């Protein structure tokens, strides 16, 4: 083989290699662009869905569960209990150092109400734990419908976890709205944007986990004891 022929063959190989590498780079770019577009569209849809959530006008269920994360949620849940929206209230995910008496005083409620109709769940450490703690409480009391009180941005993932842990139970969303996302430019508010984006990522992971059939940790501090106590 002549030297010039070898050089032509090597040059052709180099050109093919460079061309293939460029095609792979372009393909990777388009795939990443598509994924980013889907993620952005999904996030905007999630944000719009959350912004559109409103509490039902006359909520009624067998009982009420509130997922802790601020006293505004608990205040709202206690008011619903007082108004007869449910027969009993579970406050799920309360820190072990927080007592029912402290919650009662913060919500300015009567001792009789907490003694008769409020249960305090100290065992849940995350939303999965809330769902499992609620599942035990539902089984113990034989409820069929539950009014769920949590923030609007937290509601989609809460319902996902609750329905996974409690098949056959009707869950009614009662979102607590801290700010009106419909009438405010929340994209310019870093704290609100971070909160909604974080919740969207968590919801995406939870949805993917369910589709893959993965089994997450229980989200409970303990596995073998009763997770709720009377709120007196």
C-alpha positions as CSV (number, residue, x, y, z in Angstrom):
1,X,0.0,0.0,0.0
2,X,1.3,3.4,-0.9
3,X,2.0,6.1,1.7
4,X,-0.6,8.4,0.1
5,X,-3.2,5.7,0.1
6,X,-2.7,5.0,3.8
7,X,-2.9,8.7,4.6
8,X,-6.2,9.0,2.7
9,X,-7.6,6.0,4.6
10,X,-6.5,7.4,7.9
11,X,-8.0,10.8,7.0
12,X,-11.3,9.2,6.1
13,X,-11.4,7.2,9.4
14,X,-10.7,10.4,11.3
15,X,-13.5,12.3,9.5
16,X,-16.0,9.5,10.1
17,X,-14.9,9.4,13.8
18,X,-15.3,13.2,14.1
19,X,-18.7,13.0,12.3
20,X,-20.0,10.3,14.6
21,X,-18.9,12.1,17.7
22,X,-20.6,15.3,16.5
23,X,-23.8,13.3,15.8
24,X,-23.6,11.8,19.3
25,X,-23.1,15.3,20.8
26,X,-26.1,16.7,18.9
27,X,-28.2,13.7,19.9
28,X,-27.3,14.1,23.5
29,X,-28.0,17.8,23.4
30,X,-31.5,17.2,21.9
31,X,-32.3,14.5,24.5
32,X,-31.2,16.8,27.3
33,X,-33.2,19.7,25.7
34,X,-36.3,17.4,25.5
35,X,-36.0,16.3,29.1
36,X,-35.5,19.9,30.3
37,X,-38.6,20.9,28.3
38,X,-40.7,18.1,29.7
39,X,-39.5,18.9,33.3
40,X,-40.3,22.6,32.8
41,X,-43.7,21.9,31.4
42,X,-44.4,19.5,34.2
43,X,-43.3,22.0,36.8
44,X,-45.5,24.8,35.4
45,X,-48.5,22.4,35.2
46,X,-47.8,21.4,38.8
47,X,-47.6,25.0,39.9
48,X,-50.8,25.9,38.1
49,X,-52.6,22.9,39.6
50,X,-51.4,23.8,43.1
51,X,-52.5,27.5,42.6
52,X,-55.9,26.3,41.5
53,X,-56.6,24.3,44.7
54,X,-59.3,25.7,46.9
55,X,-61.0,24.3,50.1
56,X,-64.4,22.7,49.5
57,X,-67.3,24.9,50.6
58,X,-69.0,22.4,53.0
59,X,-66.5,19.6,53.7
60,X,-67.8,16.5,55.4
61,X,-66.0,13.2,56.2
62,X,-65.8,10.5,58.8
63,X,-62.7,12.2,60.3
64,X,-60.0,14.7,59.7
65,X,-56.2,14.3,59.5
66,X,-53.8,17.3,59.5
67,X,-50.2,16.8,58.4
68,X,-48.0,19.0,60.6
69,X,-45.7,21.7,59.2
70,X,-47.1,24.8,60.9
71,X,-49.8,25.9,63.3
72,X,-51.8,27.4,60.5
73,X,-52.6,23.9,59.3
74,X,-53.5,22.7,62.8
75,X,-55.6,25.8,63.5
76,X,-57.6,25.2,60.4
77,X,-58.0,21.5,61.2
78,X,-59.2,22.2,64.7
79,X,-61.7,24.7,63.4
80,X,-63.0,22.1,61.0
81,X,-63.4,19.7,63.9
82,X,-65.3,22.3,65.9
83,X,-67.6,22.9,62.9
84,X,-68.5,19.2,62.6
85,X,-66.6,18.5,59.4
86,X,-65.4,15.2,60.9
87,X,-66.0,13.2,64.1
88,X,-62.4,13.0,65.2
89,X,-59.0,14.6,64.3
90,X,-55.5,13.1,64.0
91,X,-52.6,15.5,64.1
92,X,-49.9,13.5,62.4
93,X,-46.2,14.0,62.6
94,X,-46.0,15.9,65.9
95,X,-42.5,16.2,67.4
96,X,-42.1,13.9,70.4
97,X,-41.4,16.8,72.7
98,X,-44.7,18.6,71.8
99,X,-47.6,17.7,73.9
100,X,-51.3,17.7,73.2
101,X,-51.7,20.4,75.9
102,X,-49.3,22.7,74.1
103,X,-51.2,22.3,70.9
104,X,-54.5,22.8,72.6
105,X,-53.2,26.1,74.1
106,X,-51.8,27.3,70.8
107,X,-55.1,26.7,69.1
108,X,-57.1,28.2,72.0
109,X,-59.2,25.1,72.2
110,X,-61.0,23.5,75.1
111,X,-59.6,20.6,77.1
112,X,-62.9,18.7,76.6
113,X,-62.5,18.9,72.8
114,X,-59.0,17.5,72.8
115,X,-59.8,14.8,75.3
116,X,-62.8,13.5,73.4
117,X,-61.9,14.0,69.8
118,X,-58.2,14.7,69.1
119,X,-55.4,12.2,68.7
120,X,-51.7,13.2,68.5
121,X,-49.4,11.2,66.3
122,X,-45.7,11.4,67.3
123,X,-44.2,8.8,65.1
124,X,-44.2,10.2,61.5
125,X,-41.0,11.9,60.4
126,X,-42.0,12.6,56.8
127,X,-45.0,12.5,54.4
128,X,-44.6,8.7,53.9
129,X,-44.7,8.4,57.7
130,X,-47.8,10.6,57.8
131,X,-49.5,8.2,55.5
132,X,-48.5,5.1,57.4
133,X,-49.4,6.7,60.8
134,X,-52.8,7.7,59.3
135,X,-53.3,4.2,58.0
136,X,-53.0,2.7,61.5
137,X,-55.4,5.3,62.8
138,X,-58.0,4.6,60.1
139,X,-57.8,0.9,60.7
140,X,-58.3,1.3,64.4
141,X,-61.3,3.5,64.0
142,X,-62.9,2.0,60.8
143,X,-63.2,5.2,58.9
144,X,-64.0,5.3,55.2
145,X,-63.6,9.0,54.3
146,X,-61.0,11.4,55.5
147,X,-60.6,15.1,55.2
148,X,-56.9,15.9,54.6
149,X,-55.6,19.3,55.8
150,X,-52.2,20.5,54.6
151,X,-50.7,23.3,52.5
152,X,-51.8,23.5,48.9
153,X,-48.3,22.9,47.5
154,X,-48.0,19.8,49.7
155,X,-51.4,18.4,48.9
156,X,-50.6,16.4,45.7
157,X,-47.8,14.3,47.3
158,X,-49.8,13.9,50.5
159,X,-52.7,12.4,48.6
160,X,-50.4,10.2,46.6
161,X,-48.8,8.7,49.8
162,X,-52.1,8.5,51.7
163,X,-53.9,6.6,48.8
164,X,-50.9,4.3,48.4
165,X,-51.0,3.4,52.1
166,X,-54.8,3.4,52.4
167,X,-56.4,1.8,49.3
168,X,-60.2,2.0,49.2
169,X,-60.4,5.1,51.5
170,X,-61.8,8.3,50.2
171,X,-59.6,11.3,50.8
172,X,-61.0,14.8,50.5
173,X,-58.4,17.6,50.0
174,X,-58.7,20.7,52.2
175,X,-55.7,22.8,51.1
176,X,-54.4,25.6,53.4
177,X,-53.5,28.5,51.2
178,X,-50.6,30.6,52.6
179,X,-50.4,32.9,49.6
180,X,-52.6,33.4,46.5
181,X,-50.4,32.0,43.7
182,X,-52.9,32.9,41.1
183,X,-52.8,36.7,41.7
184,X,-49.1,37.0,42.7
185,X,-45.9,36.7,40.6
186,X,-44.5,33.9,42.7
187,X,-41.7,33.3,40.1
188,X,-40.1,36.4,41.4
189,X,-40.3,35.3,45.0
190,X,-37.2,33.1,45.7
191,X,-38.7,31.4,48.8
192,X,-42.0,30.5,47.2
193,X,-40.3,29.4,44.0
194,X,-37.9,27.2,46.0
195,X,-40.7,25.7,48.0
196,X,-42.8,24.8,45.0
197,X,-39.8,23.5,43.0
198,X,-38.7,21.3,45.9
199,X,-42.2,19.9,46.3
200,X,-42.4,19.2,42.5
201,X,-39.1,17.3,42.6
202,X,-40.3,15.2,45.6
203,X,-43.6,14.5,43.9
204,X,-41.8,13.4,40.7
205,X,-39.6,11.1,42.7
206,X,-42.5,9.6,44.6
207,X,-44.5,9.0,41.4
208,X,-41.5,7.3,39.8
209,X,-41.0,5.2,42.8
210,X,-44.6,4.0,42.7
211,X,-44.3,3.2,39.0
212,X,-41.2,1.2,39.5
213,X,-42.8,-0.7,42.4
214,X,-40.1,0.4,44.9
215,X,-40.7,0.0,48.6
216,X,-39.7,3.1,50.6
217,X,-38.9,3.2,54.3
218,X,-41.9,3.5,56.6
219,X,-41.2,7.1,57.6
220,X,-41.9,6.2,61.2
221,X,-39.7,6.5,64.3
222,X,-40.8,3.1,65.5
223,X,-42.4,0.1,63.9
224,X,-44.1,-1.9,66.7
225,X,-46.0,0.5,68.9
226,X,-49.3,2.4,68.7
227,X,-48.4,5.7,67.0
228,X,-51.1,7.9,68.4
229,X,-52.1,9.2,71.8
230,X,-55.2,11.0,73.0
231,X,-54.8,14.8,72.9
232,X,-55.7,15.5,76.5
